[in-house]
């Protein structure tokens, strides 16, 4: 390699680091190290007694590195889940336009479940009692529940010709998220013999989608 090409490679690497907003360790390495350190500390001394400073010290990184990946300590309870939920807009956009609203809702939920890694069991489900994070689990879980319900409500409103504030849209989207969470929790707690997440979610959401189909798939009163 010539001196000029080596300099060009170094400049390209530096430029990529600046664009990503991160330097030092590669992204996957820093994040995984933080995740492992947090899991160890939560189990050793409990969630409430573990601080962000302790996590970064155990991981050998600075506080800024922590906040490159996580907004709050409670985000560590939802590892992998948050990555999957970030794909929801893409999943919703991929549902064909010709689907009836109830079928579109079902397809979106199953598509989201299919995105989740099979080994992605969050501490919020698997270890919340052992690490003493029950209260934080409920609070941070509710925040995520409401966020997903709002996105599904906007999606259902567009697909059904209703407003996002329509009681039917709000009820259907909330019920669908509750079923999604129930199916995912059953799957996560099933142990190493668990099957596919999409199968567990299907069993939970199908009755909800069928139950709302008659009302959701009918034209809104104003357009009849």
FENRAJO-V402532 format. One record per residue. RES is the residue in one small letter. SS is DSSP state (@ for helix, = for strand, . for the rest). OMEGA is omega in degrees with one decimal (NA if undefined). BURIAL is # if it has 24 or more other C-alpha atoms within 12 Angstrom, else .. Layout:
RES|SS|OMEGA|BURIAL ; RES|SS|OMEGA|BURIAL
//
This chain:
x|.|178.8|. ; x|.|179.9|. ; x|@|-178.2|. ; x|@|-179.6|. ; x|@|177.4|. ; x|@|178.4|. ; x|@|179.1|. ; x|@|178.6|. ; x|@|179.4|. ; x|@|179.9|. ; x|@|178.7|. ; x|@|179.6|. ; x|@|179.8|. ; x|@|179.3|. ; x|@|178.8|. ; x|@|179.4|. ; x|@|179.3|. ; x|@|-179.4|. ; x|@|-178.2|. ; x|@|-179.4|. ; x|.|-177.1|. ; x|.|173.0|. ; x|.|175.5|. ; x|.|-176.6|. ; x|.|173.7|. ; x|.|-175.8|. ; x|@|-175.3|. ; x|@|-177.7|. ; x|@|-178.6|. ; x|@|-178.1|# ; x|@|-178.3|# ; x|@|177.9|# ; x|@|177.5|# ; x|@|179.3|# ; x|@|-179.2|# ; x|@|-179.7|# ; x|@|179.8|# ; x|@|179.5|# ; x|@|178.5|# ; x|@|-176.7|# ; x|@|178.3|# ; x|@|-179.3|# ; x|@|-178.4|. ; x|@|-171.5|. ; x|@|178.4|. ; x|.|-177.3|. ; x|.|-173.4|# ; x|.|-175.9|# ; x|.|-179.4|. ; x|.|-179.9|# ; x|.|176.6|. ; x|@|178.1|# ; x|@|178.5|. ; x|@|179.8|# ; x|@|-178.8|# ; x|@|176.7|# ; x|@|179.0|. ; x|@|-178.2|# ; x|@|-179.2|# ; x|.|178.8|# ; x|.|179.6|# ; x|.|178.8|# ; x|@|-179.6|# ; x|@|177.9|. ; x|@|177.0|# ; x|@|-175.1|# ; x|@|169.2|. ; x|@|-174.0|. ; x|@|-173.7|# ; x|.|178.6|# ; x|.|-178.0|. ; x|.|177.1|. ; x|@|-176.9|# ; x|@|177.3|# ; x|@|-180.0|# ; x|@|176.6|# ; x|@|-171.8|# ; x|@|178.6|# ; x|.|-177.5|# ; x|.|179.0|# ; x|@|-179.2|# ; x|@|176.9|# ; x|@|179.3|. ; x|@|-178.5|# ; x|@|177.8|# ; x|.|178.7|. ; x|.|-175.3|# ; x|@|178.8|# ; x|@|178.3|. ; x|@|179.0|. ; x|@|180.0|# ; x|@|-179.1|# ; x|@|-177.3|. ; x|@|179.7|. ; x|.|-177.4|# ; x|.|-174.9|. ; x|.|-175.8|. ; x|.|-177.8|. ; x|.|170.4|. ; x|.|-176.1|# ; x|@|-178.9|# ; x|@|178.2|# ; x|@|178.4|# ; x|@|178.0|# ; x|@|179.7|# ; x|@|-178.3|# ; x|@|179.5|# ; x|@|-178.6|# ; x|@|178.8|# ; x|@|177.1|# ; x|@|177.7|# ; x|@|179.1|# ; x|@|-179.1|# ; x|@|179.3|# ; x|@|-171.6|# ; x|.|-180.0|# ; x|.|-175.3|. ; x|.|-178.9|# ; x|.|-175.8|. ; x|.|179.1|# ; x|.|-176.3|# ; x|.|176.3|# ; x|@|-179.5|# ; x|@|179.4|# ; x|@|-171.0|# ; x|@|-171.3|# ; x|.|-170.9|# ; x|.|178.5|# ; x|.|-178.0|. ; x|.|-177.0|. ; x|.|177.0|# ; x|.|-176.0|# ; x|.|-175.9|# ; x|@|-178.5|. ; x|@|179.6|. ; x|@|176.3|# ; x|@|-178.6|# ; x|@|-178.0|. ; x|@|-178.3|. ; x|@|176.3|. ; x|@|178.8|# ; x|@|178.3|. ; x|@|-179.8|. ; x|@|178.6|# ; x|@|-177.3|# ; x|@|178.6|. ; x|@|178.8|. ; x|@|179.0|# ; x|@|179.2|# ; x|@|178.7|# ; x|@|178.2|# ; x|@|178.1|# ; x|@|177.1|# ; x|@|178.4|# ; x|@|-179.4|# ; x|@|179.3|# ; x|@|-180.0|# ; x|@|-177.7|# ; x|@|-175.6|# ; x|@|-178.9|# ; x|.|179.9|# ; x|.|176.5|# ; x|.|177.1|. ; x|.|-179.9|# ; x|.|179.1|. ; x|.|-178.2|. ; x|@|179.7|. ; x|@|179.5|# ; x|@|-178.9|# ; x|@|180.0|# ; x|@|-178.1|# ; x|@|-178.7|# ; x|@|178.5|# ; x|@|178.3|# ; x|@|179.9|# ; x|@|179.0|# ; x|@|177.8|# ; x|@|178.1|# ; x|@|177.4|# ; x|@|-179.9|# ; x|@|179.9|# ; x|@|179.3|# ; x|@|179.8|# ; x|@|179.5|# ; x|@|177.1|# ; x|@|179.4|# ; x|@|-176.2|# ; x|@|-176.3|# ; x|.|-177.5|# ; x|.|178.3|. ; x|@|-173.3|. ; x|@|-179.6|. ; x|@|-178.0|. ; x|.|176.4|. ; x|.|-179.4|. ; x|.|178.5|# ; x|@|-178.8|# ; x|@|178.7|# ; x|@|179.2|# ; x|@|178.4|# ; x|@|178.7|# ; x|@|-179.9|# ; x|@|-177.3|# ; x|@|-172.9|# ; x|@|-178.5|# ; x|@|179.2|# ; x|@|178.9|. ; x|@|-179.5|# ; x|@|176.9|# ; x|@|-178.0|# ; x|@|-179.0|. ; x|@|-172.8|# ; x|@|-175.5|# ; x|@|-178.1|. ; x|@|-177.2|. ; x|@|-172.9|# ; x|@|175.8|# ; x|.|177.5|. ; x|.|176.2|. ; x|.|-176.1|. ; x|@|-175.8|. ; x|@|-176.7|. ; x|@|-178.7|. ; x|.|NA|.
//
